[in-house]
Amino acid sequence: MLQLSATFDLQQDVVSSIFKKEATVGIIKEYSGIVDTRILNIERDGGVLYSWKGETGTTRIGKYDPNTRQNKLLYTFDKQVCVSSCSLNKEETLLAVSLAQRTRTEERLRPVSKCLTLLIEIHPINNTKVLKAVDCRVRVQFLHPDTERDSVLESHLLLVAEDGYVEQLHVMLVRQEGYRVVMLNPECLAKDRVAEEFSWVQWDSQTQRLFYLTYREKAVLKCVQFCHDRNCETLFELVLELPSNPFSCMRFVNLGFDHQQERQQEREEMRMVVITNNTGSMCVCYSQPACVNQEITYTIVLVHRGCSKTFSVALDGTPSPCGTDLLPLFIPIGYYVVVYLSGHFLHCINTRQQELLCHSLFLSGVDAELGVLGSDSVVLSLPESSLLDLNTGRMYTVDLNPSFLMDLLHCSHSRPDAQRLAALHCLLLYMGPNAALELKIIDWICDNVMPFDTFDQIQEFILASLYRIIYKKCLSLDEVLPYSSVFEKKKVPEALDQVPGVTCTTELHAEPVFKGKARSLQGYWEELQWSTEKMKYFEAVPNPRYRASQNLPDWTKLLTTLKSKNKKASNYLRHIEENTKQVLSMVDSWNLDQKVVPLFQEEDSQQRALIGLMVDKLREHLNRHLPRLGKKKIDVLVVNYVAKLLELIRRMLESVWLKYKLGPLVLCLKQRGSSAEWAVFHVMCRILEATKTLCLPLPPGYHTLLSVLGVRCLPRHTFLQYVDHGVLQLTETFVSRLMTDLDNSDANEELKFSILKRLPESMEQRICHLWDHPISSACISRDYVRGLLEKHAKTKGSMFMERDEPGFRPEFLPLTFLTKILLDVEDRALNPFEEQENVDARFVEETALKQTLILMGFQDK
């Protein structure tokens, strides 16, 4: 399920490098001279701070740069010391170190503090200042603020004490002799108390935030935001429903690695971590250890959704006696939170689509194993989707494994529908956009084209792919735009809302309190505050999520309007057409290369109208529920959304076209279709069914292409049944091609007559002009005479003017009389046969004579 990629290996990247350098100068002769190498901290830039002890009795601190893959010696202690915490400022001029001191036998009578915290000048190595000498452990962490200045002559250091307080030291620096950077007035460093009376604390290096947990009457989570101007402010508070006194001793998260403490995690009463995402989401995850042969419970508080999800999982077999294995890891991967309990299960929780269990993926047994981690590994979860194995000194980036997810989709008989739906969403939303992966998913759809019992995979593919293009733009779009067709059902199938062995309860949690000045609540905090407030609105209003299927009544009215000549209706149609033009112009700008499938090459009035209607309704929906986005941004988002829909369907057809190796001969109506064409026709029918149910538009030309394949692949009577049931539409482009491409054999003539009978009158008149057949000529003549005589009846003047022109045949007086009338009207009209395709009195005369000869049996058809 998860793939781990090694990004750092203590032995290969550090120890081997140190050995090569020191062996060349004769300091050490073998690897055994480098002992007790430990990772101490990971700074914001990804640099790894570590220590090691050498043969000469020294302890050294170095930094590994992941960008250059180079190691740098920072400081050397002339004796062996136990480094419990370490941090380096951004400019690499100051090093903060906490040492865990042990009392030797001869020093027992003298009082010695358990922890010594030092601030060392290292550019170059110069003064050392003792910051603290106390009987509790202290973690150190430099702030790494965002700043555009190349050289900053101040640093800010956090001291996080095991006694439950945080201090911030402001260290002013001065440059001497052009290159030396030393502390200015080190005896009087400015100091602020940031937080106190807490039992759990977490540092977020990427966002420069400090979370801590206080407990008086209730547990309260607080957050301090550090700014680039040396200021800090408590911006957030949230009451949590935790057990009383959940932490008996201080717990540090992401504040370096005190190896002596990390290996004592079997005494950990609770594991807790806060996970944030730059889109404005926040999750508070916590769990208590599972008892032997019982179930484990973990809770995800979705702050941005105003609720919490508590999951209980029954453990199979006897849990490992190792205490750390009974507390799951919480690993952030995008907007998923992966809950991993080694040897038992892996739960990939969707924190933005949390309504149903089927949008989160639960795996157990072999599927949940992480092969590179040993059973005795002490693993810590790091920010930025990373893991650290303290035993081996290896770091890994964690990601979802697309190959595993694709295999899970293909196991259609052995996997429940809920797993396949969750895997499909993982692939489309988290892994995308990825052209190669999208092609594999379309191949899977072609191989499993019929809908599953509980969901329609084509609808899920379309809606999830469309959701992918907008989910990063605004967190609240989750509540107003569709991401799954499951919600179109009157009742969600039980198979999608239940996972065997997992129970889930949802509760509303207390509203968070946002503090601080307005200027401080910007960016992430502004988005989070707005999302939490907006959730109250979404809970109160009915149907906040857009459903295109609800446009069906409006679509029915619009079809009636298309046939109307009302001026008001014409104005509305012009508005709809303007929407359509915006969408199609955007699609054209994306597809400048040669197209494989002949779409967007004809005027399809119905689909153009549906495209414009969807733009209109979606724009109206977003303006009503999310006015904060602004009309201009909403207009761009809506046009882009509908254009992506059409482009997505085009890409689906293109992939299917290439999969079955169809060429331009497919458009020829004179030949029967192959098995490959039948497969494509079947897929296209399923796409039509999926989009029609959701009332989604198709690219102009789709119905023509489908009808062409239908004529080639279906028996004639079956083809006409597809037309009568509305599966196939007789577009003007298709009927025109059929009339001209097929000859007038008995079978083809019967088909043409059957199609003509099914056409609207206006289209039938236009199509008749394209068919070279006596019957069509007779129809054309009758329509022409009727129209011309109707015009003639309205004009004043002589009904008939005598003419004496060569070419008249007076032997058949009725026809001669009619012809003279028509010629007279033609002469009086300004443009009597405009758009009549060369129909005139002579044509009518010749057609009438030919029909007479056929009826009398003197001439064959």
ZAMARGU-4260 file (C-alpha; in steps of 0.2 Angstrom, whole numbers, plus 5000, padded with zeros to 4 digits):
<rodrens>
0) 5000/5000/5000 | 5014/5012/5005 | 5030/5014/4996 | 5045/5020/5006 | 5060/5028/4998
5) 5076/5030/5007 | 5082/5048/5008 | 5095/5047/5021 | 5106/5032/5028 | 5117/5036/5043
10) 5129/5023/5039 | 5131/5027/5020 | 5129/5046/5020 | 5138/5050/5037 | 5149/5036/5044
15) 5157/5031/5028 | 5160/5050/5023 | 5168/5053/5040 | 5179/5037/5039 | 5185/5043/5022
20) 5190/5060/5028 | 5198/5055/5045 | 5207/5040/5038 | 5216/5050/5025 | 5224/5061/5039
25) 5227/5046/5050 | 5215/5050/5064 | 5206/5033/5063 | 5211/5017/5054 | 5194/5008/5054
30) 5175/5010/5056 | 5175/5005/5074 | 5184/5021/5078 | 5167/5030/5074 | 5155/5024/5087
35) 5138/5029/5094 | 5133/5040/5079 | 5116/5047/5082 | 5103/5058/5073 | 5099/5073/5084
40) 5088/5084/5074 | 5081/5089/5057 | 5080/5107/5053 | 5068/5116/5042 | 5080/5115/5026
45) 5081/5096/5028 | 5098/5097/5035 | 5102/5082/5047 | 5111/5086/5063 | 5121/5071/5071
50) 5134/5067/5084 | 5147/5054/5085 | 5161/5049/5097 | 5179/5045/5091 | 5193/5035/5097
55) 5202/5050/5105 | 5188/5052/5118 | 5179/5067/5109 | 5161/5070/5104 | 5158/5079/5088
60) 5143/5087/5080 | 5140/5088/5061 | 5127/5092/5048 | 5122/5083/5032 | 5116/5093/5018
65) 5103/5083/5008 | 5105/5095/4993 | 5124/5094/4991 | 5125/5077/5000 | 5140/5084/5009
70) 5144/5083/5028 | 5151/5097/5038 | 5159/5097/5055 | 5151/5110/5066 | 5159/5108/5083
75) 5170/5096/5094 | 5169/5093/5112 | 5186/5088/5119 | 5177/5074/5130 | 5163/5062/5128
80) 5147/5069/5132 | 5129/5064/5129 | 5120/5076/5117 | 5101/5075/5121 | 5096/5090/5109
85) 5104/5101/5096 | 5099/5115/5084 | 5108/5126/5071 | 5102/5143/5066 | 5098/5147/5048
90) 5114/5156/5045 | 5125/5142/5053 | 5133/5154/5065 | 5126/5148/5081 | 5124/5130/5088
95) 5113/5127/5103 | 5116/5110/5112 | 5108/5102/5127 | 5119/5089/5136 | 5113/5076/5148
100) 5125/5075/5162 | 5129/5059/5172 | 5137/5060/5189 | 5153/5050/5190 | 5158/5040/5206
105) 5171/5053/5212 | 5159/5068/5209 | 5144/5061/5218 | 5147/5073/5233 | 5146/5088/5222
110) 5129/5094/5215 | 5128/5092/5196 | 5113/5098/5186 | 5106/5084/5175 | 5105/5095/5159
115) 5117/5108/5153 | 5111/5119/5139 | 5124/5129/5129 | 5125/5142/5115 | 5141/5141/5105
120) 5148/5153/5092 | 5154/5142/5077 | 5158/5155/5063 | 5172/5153/5068 | 5172/5143/5084
125) 5173/5155/5098 | 5163/5159/5114 | 5152/5147/5123 | 5138/5153/5134 | 5129/5142/5147
130) 5110/5146/5145 | 5103/5133/5158 | 5110/5121/5170 | 5094/5113/5177 | 5088/5096/5183
135) 5075/5093/5169 | 5079/5090/5151 | 5078/5104/5139 | 5075/5104/5120 | 5082/5117/5110
140) 5076/5124/5093 | 5081/5139/5083 | 5067/5148/5073 | 5070/5148/5054 | 5059/5162/5049
145) 5055/5167/5030 | 5065/5182/5026 | 5072/5190/5010 | 5088/5197/5018 | 5104/5187/5014
150) 5112/5191/5031 | 5102/5192/5047 | 5112/5198/5063 | 5099/5191/5075 | 5093/5173/5079
155) 5079/5167/5090 | 5080/5151/5100 | 5067/5141/5109 | 5071/5132/5125 | 5057/5119/5129
160) 5059/5112/5146 | 5053/5096/5153 | 5045/5105/5167 | 5032/5112/5155 | 5037/5129/5149
165) 5044/5137/5134 | 5056/5152/5133 | 5062/5162/5118 | 5079/5170/5118 | 5083/5184/5106
170) 5102/5183/5101 | 5109/5199/5093 | 5124/5196/5083 | 5138/5207/5076 | 5151/5205/5062
175) 5169/5207/5066 | 5184/5208/5055 | 5173/5205/5040 | 5169/5187/5043 | 5168/5183/5062
180) 5150/5183/5068 | 5149/5184/5087 | 5135/5187/5100 | 5132/5205/5105 | 5132/5207/5124
185) 5130/5188/5127 | 5128/5191/5146 | 5111/5200/5144 | 5101/5190/5131 | 5082/5196/5129
190) 5070/5182/5134 | 5051/5179/5133 | 5040/5166/5141 | 5030/5159/5127 | 5020/5145/5135
195) 5019/5136/5152 | 5010/5123/5161 | 5009/5110/5147 | 5012/5091/5146 | 5013/5089/5128
200) 5022/5100/5115 | 5024/5099/5096 | 5035/5109/5084 | 5031/5112/5066 | 5047/5118/5057
205) 5039/5121/5040 | 5026/5133/5047 | 5035/5139/5062 | 5021/5134/5074 | 5021/5128/5092
210) 5007/5117/5098 | 5005/5113/5116 | 4992/5105/5127 | 4987/5111/5144 | 4975/5103/5156
215) 4965/5110/5170 | 4947/5106/5170 | 4948/5101/5152 | 4962/5098/5139 | 4965/5113/5129
220) 4976/5113/5113 | 4984/5130/5109 | 4995/5136/5095 | 5008/5149/5095 | 5013/5156/5078
225) 5031/5164/5076 | 5033/5178/5064 | 5048/5184/5054 | 5048/5200/5064 | 5053/5191/5081
230) 5035/5192/5087 | 5024/5177/5092 | 5006/5176/5096 | 4994/5163/5102 | 4981/5162/5088
235) 4972/5146/5091 | 4963/5136/5106 | 4953/5120/5105 | 4945/5110/5119 | 4948/5092/5117
240) 4939/5077/5125 | 4954/5068/5132 | 4955/5056/5147 | 4960/5065/5163 | 4979/5068/5164
245) 4983/5059/5147 | 5002/5062/5149 | 5010/5058/5165 | 5027/5065/5159 | 5032/5077/5146
250) 5030/5072/5128 | 5040/5081/5114 | 5035/5079/5096 | 5047/5085/5082 | 5059/5093/5094
255) 5074/5083/5090 | 5078/5065/5096 | 5083/5061/5113 | 5088/5043/5110 | 5087/5038/5128
260) 5070/5044/5130 | 5063/5038/5113 | 5068/5020/5117 | 5057/5021/5132 | 5041/5024/5122
265) 5033/5008/5130 | 5028/5019/5144 | 5019/5031/5133 | 5001/5032/5139 | 4995/5041/5123
270) 5002/5046/5106 | 4996/5063/5099 | 5000/5073/5084 | 4993/5088/5075 | 4994/5088/5056
275) 4991/5103/5046 | 4989/5106/5027 | 4992/5123/5018 | 4975/5122/5010 | 4968/5126/5028
280) 4965/5109/5036 | 4970/5104/5053 | 4968/5086/5061 | 4972/5082/5079 | 4976/5063/5080
285) 4977/5053/5096 | 4977/5035/5102 | 4979/5025/5118 | 4988/5008/5118 | 4978/4993/5115
290) 4976/4979/5128 | 4981/4962/5123 | 4967/4953/5113 | 4957/4968/5113 | 4953/4982/5100
295) 4962/4998/5097 | 4954/5015/5096 | 4960/5031/5088 | 4952/5048/5085 | 4955/5060/5071
300) 4948/5077/5076 | 4944/5086/5059 | 4945/5104/5065 | 4941/5111/5047 | 4926/5100/5047
305) 4919/5104/5064 | 4918/5085/5069 | 4929/5071/5075 | 4930/5053/5069 | 4933/5039/5082
310) 4938/5022/5075 | 4939/5006/5084 | 4948/4991/5076 | 4948/4973/5082 | 4965/4966/5082
315) 4968/4949/5075 | 4979/4937/5085 | 4989/4942/5099 | 4998/4959/5098 | 5016/4960/5100
320) 5023/4962/5117 | 5033/4977/5112 | 5023/4992/5119 | 5027/5003/5104 | 5018/4991/5092
325) 5002/4994/5102 | 5002/5013/5098 | 4999/5017/5079 | 5009/5029/5069 | 5000/5044/5062
330) 5008/5048/5045 | 5002/5063/5034 | 5002/5060/5016 | 4994/5075/5006 | 4977/5077/5014
335) 4976/5058/5019 | 4981/5053/5037 | 4988/5035/5037 | 4986/5026/5053 | 4998/5012/5054
340) 5000/4998/5067 | 5014/4987/5063 | 5008/4969/5060 | 4990/4973/5061 | 4982/4986/5050
345) 4985/5002/5039 | 4970/5014/5038 | 4972/5028/5025 | 4959/5041/5031 | 4953/5054/5019
350) 4952/5070/5029 | 4943/5080/5016 | 4930/5067/5010 | 4926/5060/5027 | 4907/5057/5026
355) 4908/5039/5021 | 4920/5025/5026 | 4922/5020/5007 | 4932/5035/5003 | 4946/5029/5016
360) 4956/5014/5013 | 4957/5001/5026 | 4970/4986/5024 | 4975/4972/5036 | 4987/4957/5036
365) 5000/4956/5022 | 4993/4971/5013 | 4997/4982/5028 | 5015/4977/5029 | 5030/4989/5026
370) 5043/4977/5021 | 5059/4988/5024 | 5055/4991/5042 | 5060/4977/5054 | 5048/4970/5067
375) 5060/4977/5081 | 5061/4995/5072 | 5058/5010/5083 | 5049/5021/5070 | 5045/5039/5072
380) 5034/5049/5060 | 5041/5065/5054 | 5033/5080/5045 | 5033/5081/5026 | 5027/5062/5025
385) 5043/5055/5032 | 5048/5041/5044 | 5064/5039/5054 | 5070/5022/5060 | 5080/5025/5075
390) 5088/5008/5076 | 5096/5009/5058 | 5097/5028/5056 | 5087/5028/5040 | 5075/5041/5034
395) 5061/5037/5022 | 5049/5047/5012 | 5032/5039/5012 | 5019/5039/4998 | 5005/5029/4991
400) 5010/5015/4980 | 5000/5016/4963 | 5005/4999/4957 | 4997/4991/4973 | 4982/5002/4971
405) 4980/4997/4953 | 4982/4978/4958 | 4968/4981/4971 | 4957/4988/4957 | 4960/4972/4946
410) 4956/4960/4960 | 4937/4963/4957 | 4931/4946/4964 | 4942/4945/4980 | 4940/4964/4985
415) 4925/4972/4992 | 4918/4987/4983 | 4922/4999/4997 | 4941/4995/4995 | 4940/4997/4976
420) 4931/5014/4977 | 4944/5020/4990 | 4958/5014/4979 | 4951/5023/4964 | 4949/5039/4973
425) 4967/5038/4980 | 4973/5035/4962 | 4963/5049/4954 | 4964/5062/4968 | 4981/5060/4977
430) 4991/5052/4963 | 4985/5063/4949 | 4987/5071/4937 | 4997/5058/4929 | 4994/5054/4911
435) 5001/5036/4912 | 4991/5032/4927 | 4976/5039/4920 | 4978/5028/4905 | 4979/5013/4916
440) 4963/5017/4925 | 4954/5020/4908 | 4961/5002/4903 | 4953/4995/4919 | 4937/5004/4915
445) 4937/4996/4898 | 4940/4979/4905 | 4926/4982/4918 | 4914/4992/4908 | 4898/4987/4917
450) 4894/4996/4933 | 4898/4988/4950 | 4884/4983/4962 | 4887/4998/4973 | 4895/5012/4962
455) 4897/5017/4944 | 4916/5017/4940 | 4914/5029/4925 | 4904/5042/4935 | 4917/5041/4949
460) 4931/5043/4937 | 4923/5059/4929 | 4918/5067/4946 | 4934/5063/4955 | 4945/5069/4941
465) 4935/5085/4940 | 4937/5087/4959 | 4955/5085/4957 | 4958/5101/4947 | 4949/5112/4960
470) 4952/5105/4978 | 4968/5114/4981 | 4960/5131/4977 | 4948/5132/4992 | 4944/5120/5006
475) 4926/5125/5006 | 4924/5119/4988 | 4923/5101/4996 | 4906/5105/5002 | 4899/5113/4986
480) 4906/5103/4972 | 4903/5084/4969 | 4918/5071/4971 | 4908/5055/4971 | 4892/5049/4962
485) 4888/5039/4978 | 4878/5054/4985 | 4867/5053/4969 | 4859/5038/4976 | 4843/5039/4987
490) 4852/5028/5000 | 4870/5024/5001 | 4873/5005/5000 | 4878/4997/5016 | 4893/4989/5008
495) 4900/5006/5005 | 4897/5013/5023 | 4903/4998/5032 | 4921/4990/5034 | 4922/4973/5042
500) 4931/4974/5058 | 4930/4993/5059 | 4918/5004/5068 | 4916/5023/5067 | 4907/5036/5077
505) 4906/5054/5072 | 4904/5068/5085 | 4904/5087/5084 | 4918/5095/5094 | 4919/5111/5102
510) 4922/5126/5091 | 4940/5132/5090 | 4944/5150/5097 | 4954/5161/5085 | 4964/5175/5094
515) 4976/5188/5089 | 4975/5203/5078 | 4967/5203/5061 | 4983/5205/5053 | 4989/5189/5061
520) 4974/5179/5055 | 4980/5178/5037 | 4985/5165/5025 | 4982/5148/5033 | 4974/5154/5049
525) 4961/5165/5039 | 4957/5150/5028 | 4955/5138/5043 | 4944/5151/5052 | 4933/5154/5037
530) 4931/5135/5034 | 4926/5132/5052 | 4913/5146/5051 | 4907/5140/5034 | 4903/5123/5041
535) 4889/5130/5052 | 4881/5137/5036 | 4883/5121/5026 | 4875/5111/5041 | 4860/5123/5041
540) 4856/5125/5022 | 4849/5111/5012 | 4859/5103/4998 | 4874/5114/4998 | 4883/5101/4986
545) 4880/5104/4968 | 4872/5090/4959 | 4871/5092/4940 | 4857/5079/4940 | 4846/5092/4948
550) 4847/5102/4932 | 4836/5089/4923 | 4820/5100/4924 | 4829/5115/4918 | 4836/5105/4904
555) 4819/5099/4899 | 4813/5117/4898 | 4828/5122/4888 | 4824/5109/4875 | 4807/5116/4873
560) 4814/5133/4872 | 4826/5128/4858 | 4810/5125/4847 | 4802/5142/4852 | 4802/5158/4843
565) 4799/5169/4858 | 4810/5184/4859 | 4813/5182/4877 | 4817/5164/4874 | 4830/5170/4861
570) 4838/5181/4873 | 4840/5167/4886 | 4847/5156/4872 | 4860/5169/4867 | 4865/5170/4885
575) 4867/5151/4886 | 4877/5151/4869 | 4889/5164/4876 | 4893/5152/4891 | 4896/5138/4878
580) 4907/5149/4867 | 4918/5152/4883 | 4920/5134/4887 | 4923/5128/4869 | 4936/5142/4866
585) 4946/5136/4881 | 4945/5118/4875 | 4951/5123/4858 | 4966/5132/4866 | 4971/5116/4875
590) 4970/5105/4859 | 4981/5114/4846 | 4988/5097/4840 | 4980/5085/4829 | 4965/5076/4837
595) 4964/5057/4836 | 4945/5056/4839 | 4934/5068/4828 | 4925/5078/4841 | 4922/5097/4843
600) 4920/5097/4824 | 4901/5101/4822 | 4887/5111/4828 | 4877/5100/4840 | 4864/5112/4846
605) 4858/5101/4861 | 4875/5098/4868 | 4880/5116/4866 | 4864/5121/4875 | 4868/5108/4889
610) 4886/5115/4891 | 4879/5133/4893 | 4866/5127/4905 | 4878/5118/4916 | 4889/5134/4917
615) 4874/5145/4921 | 4868/5133/4935 | 4885/5130/4943 | 4890/5148/4943 | 4873/5152/4951
620) 4877/5138/4964 | 4894/5145/4969 | 4889/5163/4970 | 4875/5158/4982 | 4885/5147/4993
625) 4903/5154/4992 | 4901/5173/4988 | 4918/5176/4996 | 4927/5169/4981 | 4921/5184/4971
630) 4911/5183/4954 | 4927/5185/4943 | 4936/5170/4951 | 4920/5160/4951 | 4917/5163/4932
635) 4935/5157/4928 | 4933/5142/4940 | 4916/5137/4932 | 4922/5139/4914 | 4937/5129/4918
640) 4927/5115/4927 | 4915/5112/4912 | 4929/5113/4899 | 4939/5100/4909 | 4924/5089/4909
645) 4923/5090/4890 | 4942/5087/4889 | 4941/5073/4901 | 4928/5064/4890 | 4939/5067/4875
650) 4954/5060/4883 | 4944/5044/4888 | 4938/5042/4870 | 4956/5045/4864 | 4963/5032/4875
655) 4950/5019/4870 | 4952/5023/4852 | 4971/5020/4853 | 4968/5005/4864 | 4958/4996/4851
660) 4968/5004/4836 | 4954/5012/4827 | 4958/5022/4812 | 4948/5034/4800 | 4940/5020/4791
665) 4928/5019/4806 | 4919/5034/4799 | 4914/5025/4783 | 4896/5018/4784 | 4898/5006/4769
670) 4907/4993/4779 | 4902/4982/4794 | 4911/4985/4811 | 4924/4974/4818 | 4925/4967/4836
675) 4936/4981/4841 | 4923/4994/4835 | 4910/4984/4845 | 4920/4986/4861 | 4922/5005/4858
680) 4904/5006/4854 | 4900/4997/4871 | 4911/5009/4881 | 4904/5024/4872 | 4886/5018/4877
685) 4892/5016/4895 | 4899/5034/4895 | 4883/5041/4888 | 4873/5031/4901 | 4884/5038/4915
690) 4884/5056/4910 | 4865/5056/4905 | 4861/5050/4923 | 4871/5064/4930 | 4864/5077/4917
695) 4882/5081/4911 | 4886/5087/4894 | 4896/5078/4881 | 4908/5085/4868 | 4899/5091/4852
700) 4901/5077/4839 | 4899/5063/4852 | 4882/5057/4847 | 4887/5058/4828 | 4902/5046/4832
705) 4891/5035/4842 | 4878/5033/4829 | 4891/5030/4815 | 4898/5015/4826 | 4880/5010/4829
710) 4876/5008/4811 | 4892/4998/4808 | 4890/4987/4823 | 4872/4984/4826 | 4859/4975/4815
715) 4847/4987/4807 | 4832/4984/4817 | 4842/4985/4833 | 4850/5001/4828 | 4832/5008/4825
720) 4827/5002/4843 | 4842/5011/4850 | 4836/5027/4841 | 4818/5024/4848 | 4824/5022/4866
725) 4835/5038/4865 | 4852/5029/4866 | 4857/5035/4849 | 4853/5052/4842 | 4850/5056/4824
730) 4861/5071/4822 | 4860/5081/4806 | 4878/5077/4802 | 4876/5058/4804 | 4860/5058/4794
735) 4868/5068/4780 | 4883/5056/4779 | 4871/5041/4779 | 4861/5048/4765 | 4876/5052/4754
740) 4887/5037/4759 | 4875/5023/4757 | 4869/5018/4740 | 4850/5015/4736 | 4850/4996/4738
745) 4834/4989/4745 | 4841/4987/4762 | 4849/5004/4763 | 4833/5012/4755 | 4823/5004/4769
750) 4835/5011/4782 | 4834/5028/4775 | 4815/5029/4774 | 4815/5023/4793 | 4827/5036/4798
755) 4817/5050/4788 | 4801/5045/4797 | 4810/5048/4814 | 4817/5065/4810 | 4809/5082/4815
760) 4800/5090/4800 | 4813/5105/4799 | 4828/5093/4798 | 4818/5081/4786 | 4816/5095/4773
765) 4835/5099/4774 | 4840/5080/4773 | 4829/5077/4757 | 4840/5089/4747 | 4855/5077/4750
770) 4847/5061/4744 | 4847/5058/4726 | 4831/5048/4725 | 4814/5050/4716 | 4804/5050/4732
775) 4815/5063/4740 | 4814/5073/4724 | 4795/5072/4725 | 4795/5078/4743 | 4806/5093/4738
780) 4795/5097/4724 | 4779/5097/4735 | 4787/5107/4748 | 4793/5120/4735 | 4776/5121/4726
785) 4767/5123/4743 | 4779/5137/4749 | 4779/5146/4733 | 4760/5145/4731 | 4758/5151/4749
790) 4768/5167/4745 | 4758/5169/4728 | 4742/5169/4737 | 4747/5184/4748 | 4752/5194/4733
795) 4741/5205/4723 | 4740/5205/4704 | 4736/5193/4689 | 4735/5175/4694 | 4743/5170/4677
800) 4752/5178/4663 | 4752/5170/4646 | 4770/5165/4640 | 4776/5158/4624 | 4793/5151/4628
805) 4802/5136/4620 | 4802/5121/4631 | 4784/5121/4636 | 4775/5105/4633 | 4756/5109/4631
810) 4752/5091/4629 | 4749/5089/4648 | 4739/5105/4652 | 4738/5104/4671 | 4757/5102/4672
815) 4759/5116/4660 | 4747/5128/4669 | 4756/5124/4686 | 4773/5127/4678 | 4768/5144/4671
820) 4761/5149/4688 | 4778/5145/4696 | 4788/5154/4683 | 4777/5169/4685 | 4780/5169/4704
825) 4798/5166/4703 | 4800/5181/4691 | 4791/5192/4704 | 4800/5186/4719 | 4816/5196/4724
830) 4826/5180/4728 | 4813/5166/4725 | 4824/5151/4728 | 4837/5156/4740 | 4844/5141/4750
835) 4833/5130/4739 | 4848/5121/4732 | 4843/5124/4713 | 4825/5119/4715 | 4814/5129/4702
840) 4799/5127/4691 | 4809/5116/4678 | 4814/5104/4692 | 4797/5102/4698 | 4791/5099/4680
845) 4804/5086/4677 | 4801/5077/4694 | 4782/5077/4691 | 4785/5069/4674 | 4797/5056/4681
850) 4785/5051/4695 | 4771/5049/4682 | 4781/5037/4671 | 4786/5027/4687 | 4768/5026/4693
855) 4762/5021/4675 | 4776/5007/4675 | 4786/5015/4660 | 4801/5018/4670 | 4810/5009/4685
860) 4815/5018/4701
</rodrens>
